[in-house]
Amino acid sequence: MGNLGIGGKGIGRVEAKQAIEGVRSADLEGIAAEAAGGFVRGELSKFQVCLPEEAERELLVERLMDVAGARRVLEERMVVVTRMGEER
């Protein structure tokens, strides 16, 4: 893939590794489905309102969220780097 950097203040190496592991073990599909429930009906398609709720949620997740891509990124080796001199 490529390089991705995420910065933050007040978080050290241990906390960053724990956060990454937490996201890796999270139910991304469930999170995406829950987030899709917050979209306004008909935002994606005028026919969206004709779908049963579960099918509509699946459509939103499929079209608007890249769960598979997130999984691929999370499966890659990650290295947590802190600034020189930080003791976190």
C-alpha positions as YAML, in Angstrom:
chain: A
units: angstrom
residues:
- id: 1
  name: MET
  ca: [0.00, 0.00, 0.00]
- id: 2
  name: GLY
  ca: [1.78, 3.11, 1.18]
- id: 3
  name: ASN
  ca: [2.69, 5.09, 4.21]
- id: 4
  name: LEU
  ca: [0.03, 6.42, 6.53]
- id: 5
  name: GLY
  ca: [0.77, 8.67, 9.45]
- id: 6
  name: ILE
  ca: [-1.62, 9.46, 12.25]
- id: 7
  name: GLY
  ca: [-0.61, 12.03, 14.83]
- id: 8
  name: GLY
  ca: [-1.91, 12.94, 18.22]
- id: 9
  name: LYS
  ca: [-0.88, 14.68, 21.38]
- id: 10
  name: GLY
  ca: [-0.60, 12.95, 24.70]
- id: 11
  name: ILE
  ca: [-0.59, 9.39, 23.40]
- id: 12
  name: GLY
  ca: [2.44, 7.19, 23.72]
- id: 13
  name: ARG
  ca: [3.64, 4.05, 22.02]
- id: 14
  name: VAL
  ca: [1.84, 1.63, 24.36]
- id: 15
  name: GLU
  ca: [-1.48, 3.48, 24.10]
- id: 16
  name: ALA
  ca: [-1.17, 3.69, 20.31]
- id: 17
  name: LYS
  ca: [-0.49, -0.06, 20.01]
- id: 18
  name: GLN
  ca: [-3.47, -0.80, 22.27]
- id: 19
  name: ALA
  ca: [-5.71, 1.45, 20.17]
- id: 20
  name: ILE
  ca: [-4.61, -0.26, 16.95]
- id: 21
  name: GLU
  ca: [-5.25, -3.71, 18.45]
- id: 22
  name: GLY
  ca: [-8.65, -2.52, 19.63]
- id: 23
  name: VAL
  ca: [-9.60, -1.46, 16.11]
- id: 24
  name: ARG
  ca: [-8.20, -4.69, 14.65]
- id: 25
  name: SER
  ca: [-10.43, -6.77, 16.91]
- id: 26
  name: ALA
  ca: [-13.49, -4.55, 16.47]
- id: 27
  name: ASP
  ca: [-16.62, -5.67, 14.63]
- id: 28
  name: LEU
  ca: [-16.15, -3.32, 11.66]
- id: 29
  name: GLU
  ca: [-19.14, -4.74, 9.84]
- id: 30
  name: GLY
  ca: [-21.35, -4.08, 12.87]
- id: 31
  name: ILE
  ca: [-19.95, -0.58, 13.31]
- id: 32
  name: ALA
  ca: [-20.57, 0.18, 9.63]
- id: 33
  name: ALA
  ca: [-24.14, -1.19, 9.83]
- id: 34
  name: GLU
  ca: [-24.83, 0.91, 12.92]
- id: 35
  name: ALA
  ca: [-23.44, 4.02, 11.22]
- id: 36
  name: ALA
  ca: [-25.55, 3.32, 8.13]
- id: 37
  name: GLY
  ca: [-28.65, 3.41, 10.33]
- id: 38
  name: GLY
  ca: [-27.98, 7.12, 10.87]
- id: 39
  name: PHE
  ca: [-28.23, 8.05, 7.19]
- id: 40
  name: VAL
  ca: [-31.34, 9.80, 5.94]
- id: 41
  name: ARG
  ca: [-33.58, 7.54, 3.86]
- id: 42
  name: GLY
  ca: [-33.32, 8.23, 0.15]
- id: 43
  name: GLU
  ca: [-29.87, 9.84, 0.35]
- id: 44
  name: LEU
  ca: [-28.25, 7.26, -1.90]
- id: 45
  name: SER
  ca: [-31.04, 6.46, -4.34]
- id: 46
  name: LYS
  ca: [-34.65, 7.47, -4.85]
- id: 47
  name: PHE
  ca: [-35.50, 3.75, -4.76]
- id: 48
  name: GLN
  ca: [-33.73, 3.24, -1.46]
- id: 49
  name: VAL
  ca: [-36.96, 3.87, 0.49]
- id: 50
  name: CYS
  ca: [-38.56, 0.88, -1.27]
- id: 51
  name: LEU
  ca: [-36.07, -1.53, 0.29]
- id: 52
  name: PRO
  ca: [-36.67, -3.36, 3.55]
- id: 53
  name: GLU
  ca: [-34.65, -1.76, 6.36]
- id: 54
  name: GLU
  ca: [-32.01, -4.51, 6.52]
- id: 55
  name: ALA
  ca: [-31.46, -4.49, 2.73]
- id: 56
  name: GLU
  ca: [-31.20, -0.70, 2.79]
- id: 57
  name: ARG
  ca: [-28.58, -0.84, 5.56]
- id: 58
  name: GLU
  ca: [-26.59, -3.45, 3.59]
- id: 59
  name: LEU
  ca: [-26.75, -1.23, 0.48]
- id: 60
  name: LEU
  ca: [-25.48, 1.78, 2.42]
- id: 61
  name: VAL
  ca: [-22.62, -0.21, 3.97]
- id: 62
  name: GLU
  ca: [-21.65, -1.66, 0.58]
- id: 63
  name: ARG
  ca: [-21.78, 1.66, -1.28]
- id: 64
  name: LEU
  ca: [-20.48, 4.13, 1.32]
- id: 65
  name: MET
  ca: [-18.08, 2.23, 3.57]
- id: 66
  name: ASP
  ca: [-15.02, 0.23, 2.61]
- id: 67
  name: VAL
  ca: [-15.03, -2.38, 5.35]
- id: 68
  name: ALA
  ca: [-12.90, -4.80, 3.30]
- id: 69
  name: GLY
  ca: [-10.35, -2.05, 2.62]
- id: 70
  name: ALA
  ca: [-10.21, -1.16, 6.31]
- id: 71
  name: ARG
  ca: [-9.59, -4.82, 7.14]
- id: 72
  name: ARG
  ca: [-6.72, -4.99, 4.58]
- id: 73
  name: VAL
  ca: [-5.06, -1.93, 6.12]
- id: 74
  name: LEU
  ca: [-5.46, -3.28, 9.65]
- id: 75
  name: GLU
  ca: [-3.92, -6.62, 8.66]
- id: 76
  name: GLU
  ca: [-0.72, -4.93, 7.51]
- id: 77
  name: ARG
  ca: [2.27, -4.65, 9.76]
- id: 78
  name: MET
  ca: [2.21, -1.37, 11.65]
- id: 79
  name: VAL
  ca: [5.03, 0.36, 13.43]
- id: 80
  name: VAL
  ca: [4.33, 2.90, 16.15]
- id: 81
  name: VAL
  ca: [6.91, 5.66, 16.21]
- id: 82
  name: THR
  ca: [7.19, 8.39, 18.81]
- id: 83
  name: ARG
  ca: [9.27, 11.52, 18.68]
- id: 84
  name: MET
  ca: [12.83, 11.31, 19.94]
- id: 85
  name: GLY
  ca: [13.08, 11.85, 23.66]
- id: 86
  name: GLU
  ca: [9.49, 10.92, 24.45]
- id: 87
  name: GLU
  ca: [9.17, 8.39, 27.21]
- id: 88
  name: ARG
  ca: [5.65, 7.20, 26.47]
...
